[in-house]
Amino acid sequence: MRPGLLTLALGVTTLAACGPDAPSLELNFPSLETFLYSSFARVDVFDVSPNELGMCPSLIRESLRGSTSRPPVYETGDVSVCDFRDGGVVMTGAGSGPKAFVAVVSDASNHALLTGCAVTEVYEGSPSITIRLFMTDRYHEIVDALGPLECGSIDDKCERGCGG
């Protein structure tokens, strides 16, 4: 892991009856601060065709608006960012093939702070997928309004329950 980046693992698997095992998925936060200000993450998975591999910018814009032009094949709903640690979230039924994984990370008031997308082929035994997160255009405005952090570490936030 590069200095200044924080990666949290999200276990991604499918049930045997639904298809092959999917790889683990990691959310790569730009910094510890961005994780500490975050409360919830939502990951939507979309089927894409080989000629749609550049769909990430469109899917991110649509996800931020809360309405996508195509239905996701799987969606986590809003999950605490702390639950994404150590494979704590399991995704079932996403299937195999080319997929776009779109993440939107929000604060406690549901303001989008971070977004990211990864497009990859999912198959049995495929390697883990990392969704690199980036600050939204409003990130600094939102965190300035939130004020100073109450937490100083991941343990403060996730184990002891300080705000943010």
GILIN-V151541 format. One record per backbone hydrogen bond with DSSP energy under -0.5 kcal/mol. NH is the residue of the N-H (numbers start at 0). CO is the residue of the C=O. E is the energy in kcal/mol with one decimal. If there is no record, write none. Layout:
nh = <NH;NH>
co = <CO;CO>
e = <E;E>
This chain:
nh = <4;5;7;7;9;12;12;17;18;18;24;25;26;27;27;28;28;34;35;36;37;37;38;39;40;41;43;43;44;45;47;51;52;54;58;59;60;61;62;63;64;65;66;72;73;75;78;78;80;82;83;83;84;86;86;87;87;91;96;98;99;100;101;101;102;102;103;104;105;106;109;111;112;113;114;115;117;119;121;121;122;125;128;130;130;131;132;132;133;135;138;141;142;143;144;145;146;156;157;158;159;161>
co = <1;28;5;26;24;10;90;14;14;15;9;128;7;25;130;5;26;30;31;32;33;34;105;105;78;103;41;101;73;99;97;48;49;51;54;55;56;57;58;59;60;61;61;44;44;42;40;76;38;79;79;80;81;8;83;8;84;89;121;119;45;117;43;99;100;115;41;113;39;110;106;109;104;104;133;102;100;98;96;119;120;122;23;25;128;129;27;130;114;112;135;137;138;139;140;141;142;152;153;154;154;155>
e = <-1.7;-2.6;-0.5;-2.9;-4.5;-0.5;-0.9;-1.6;-0.7;-0.7;-3.7;-3.4;-3.0;-0.6;-2.8;-3.9;-0.8;-1.4;-2.6;-2.1;-0.7;-0.8;-3.3;-2.0;-2.7;-2.1;-0.5;-2.7;-3.1;-2.6;-1.9;-2.5;-0.8;-1.6;-2.7;-2.8;-2.2;-2.6;-2.5;-2.4;-1.5;-0.9;-1.9;-2.8;-1.3;-2.0;-2.2;-0.5;-2.3;-1.1;-0.5;-1.1;-1.4;-1.2;-0.7;-0.5;-1.3;-0.5;-3.1;-3.0;-2.6;-3.2;-3.1;-0.6;-0.5;-2.8;-2.2;-2.8;-2.9;-1.8;-1.9;-0.5;-3.1;-1.9;-2.3;-1.9;-1.8;-2.4;-2.7;-0.5;-0.5;-2.5;-3.0;-3.4;-0.5;-0.8;-2.7;-0.5;-2.9;-2.7;-1.5;-2.6;-2.7;-2.3;-1.6;-1.5;-1.4;-2.0;-3.4;-2.2;-1.8;-1.9>
